[in-house]
């Protein structure tokens, strides 16, 4: 109880600190999504970034020298998912590892029944539950940040997984307040997930990356990318999915991104 009170007080002080002007310059240059946010949302986002950078540890890997630009570009995109909501700033996460480019990871893959295969896999980003670690490739981060209408954003994708972990299960549902909300989420997401699987099998073009047909966890991550990067298109073609995500994120990105997103 006392620890929680002290943590909230410390976070309030961090959010209230003056923001270096260089931060705005960096985000205006690297993150078109930031430029489109209403002024009050920009201010809230920068406050969240102050907390995020104070609480999370960044480590450069593969010879990458970390800079303020790298930390800030990642933190701002992660904190975009926290706007307008009560948040504990990704409580399952402590460390962000950043490689300069695509990195090689050892992985076990399930084939069928009791059969597993071990091998190397090239990755742009990855995170798992209960490890406290999220890994990103900086060139993929920069590419995704600078092209906000292609529906591909590795930071939004991996941090959506972190939201999924907050209720201690990896099932494509973030932490929700009530059982009724979980039931509504399950109904809406299940039908959209099945529709994406059908589209993938039929080879039908979709707003959502068909990687989301892998499982419900990946569907939530892919849907989050589309919600923030292709909001007008997602709202037009999947209104129920858009509405469910808007209720959770407490945001309506289509209202201020429509001008550019609708054309992509």
Secondary structure as the mmCIF struct_conf table of DSSP 4:
data_model
#
loop_
_struct_conf.conf_type_id
_struct_conf.id
_struct_conf.beg_label_comp_id
_struct_conf.beg_label_asym_id
_struct_conf.beg_label_seq_id
_struct_conf.end_label_comp_id
_struct_conf.end_label_asym_id
_struct_conf.end_label_seq_id
HELX_RH_AL_P HELX_RH_AL_P1 UNK A 2 UNK A 16
BEND BEND1 UNK A 17 UNK A 17
HELX_LH_PP_P HELX_LH_PP_P1 UNK A 18 UNK A 20
HELX_RH_AL_P HELX_RH_AL_P2 UNK A 21 UNK A 30
HELX_RH_AL_P HELX_RH_AL_P3 UNK A 32 UNK A 36
BEND BEND2 UNK A 37 UNK A 37
HELX_RH_AL_P HELX_RH_AL_P4 UNK A 39 UNK A 55
BEND BEND3 UNK A 56 UNK A 56
STRN STRN1 UNK A 57 UNK A 61
TURN_TY1_P TURN_TY1_P1 UNK A 62 UNK A 63
HELX_RH_AL_P HELX_RH_AL_P5 UNK A 68 UNK A 80
TURN_TY1_P TURN_TY1_P2 UNK A 81 UNK A 84
BEND BEND4 UNK A 85 UNK A 85
BEND BEND5 UNK A 89 UNK A 89
TURN_TY1_P TURN_TY1_P3 UNK A 91 UNK A 92
STRN STRN2 UNK A 95 UNK A 99
BEND BEND6 UNK A 100 UNK A 101
STRN STRN3 UNK A 103 UNK A 112
TURN_TY1_P TURN_TY1_P4 UNK A 113 UNK A 114
STRN STRN4 UNK A 115 UNK A 123
BEND BEND7 UNK A 124 UNK A 124
STRN STRN5 UNK A 125 UNK A 127
TURN_TY1_P TURN_TY1_P5 UNK A 129 UNK A 130
BEND BEND8 UNK A 131 UNK A 131
STRN STRN6 UNK A 133 UNK A 137
HELX_RH_AL_P HELX_RH_AL_P6 UNK A 138 UNK A 146
TURN_TY1_P TURN_TY1_P6 UNK A 148 UNK A 149
BEND BEND9 UNK A 150 UNK A 151
HELX_RH_AL_P HELX_RH_AL_P7 UNK A 154 UNK A 165
TURN_TY1_P TURN_TY1_P7 UNK A 166 UNK A 168
BEND BEND10 UNK A 171 UNK A 172
BEND BEND11 UNK A 177 UNK A 178
HELX_RH_AL_P HELX_RH_AL_P8 UNK A 179 UNK A 202
TURN_TY1_P TURN_TY1_P8 UNK A 203 UNK A 203
BEND BEND12 UNK A 207 UNK A 208
HELX_RH_3T_P HELX_RH_3T_P1 UNK A 210 UNK A 213
BEND BEND13 UNK A 214 UNK A 214
HELX_RH_AL_P HELX_RH_AL_P9 UNK A 216 UNK A 229
BEND BEND14 UNK A 230 UNK A 230
HELX_RH_AL_P HELX_RH_AL_P10 UNK A 231 UNK A 237
HELX_RH_AL_P HELX_RH_AL_P11 UNK A 239 UNK A 249
TURN_TY1_P TURN_TY1_P9 UNK A 250 UNK A 250
TURN_TY1_P TURN_TY1_P10 UNK A 253 UNK A 253
HELX_RH_AL_P HELX_RH_AL_P12 UNK A 254 UNK A 261
TURN_TY1_P TURN_TY1_P11 UNK A 262 UNK A 263
#
